[in-house]
């Protein structure tokens, strides 16, 4: 991500801390993942603001959304999916071999930096 592009994108949207947000986003390099909760906690944004940030970044092809399946038994990510419909009905954690029940509690939305 480039500072110039992020400034053009966010200056008029998040005036109160756009510079801090831009500086923070620049810490993430290509192929790294960003959890929405990271932005939410760091900037005290509500859910609407957090997803507005990511929607803007996604429309600019700077990030790509994924669904991360998470095992709460061993506390590890299990698998990434690029669409919700591809999530399998029956999945077993490779680490602890626990069968996972697919529900909103063990699926997280994450974003991968692509530029």
Rosetta blueprint (number, residue, H / E / L):
1 X L
2 X L
3 X H
4 X H
5 X H
6 X H
7 X H
8 X H
9 X H
10 X H
11 X L
12 X L
13 X L
14 X L
15 X L
16 X L
17 X L
18 X H
19 X H
20 X H
21 X H
22 X H
23 X H
24 X H
25 X H
26 X L
27 X L
28 X L
29 X L
30 X L
31 X L
32 X L
33 X E
34 X E
35 X E
36 X H
37 X H
38 X H
39 X H
40 X H
41 X H
42 X H
43 X H
44 X L
45 X L
46 X L
47 X H
48 X H
49 X H
50 X H
51 X H
52 X H
53 X H
54 X H
55 X H
56 X H
57 X H
58 X H
59 X H
60 X L
61 X L
62 X L
63 X E
64 X E
65 X E
66 X E
67 X E
68 X E
69 X E
70 X E
71 X E
72 X L
73 X L
74 X L
75 X L
76 X E
77 X E
78 X E
79 X E
80 X E
81 X E
82 X L
83 X L
84 X H
85 X H
86 X H
87 X L
88 X L
89 X L
90 X L
91 X E
92 X E
93 X L
94 X L
95 X L
96 X L
97 X L
98 X L
99 X E
100 X E
101 X L
102 X L
103 X L
104 X L
105 X L
106 X L
107 X E
108 X E
109 X E
110 X E
111 X E
112 X E
113 X E
114 X L
115 X L
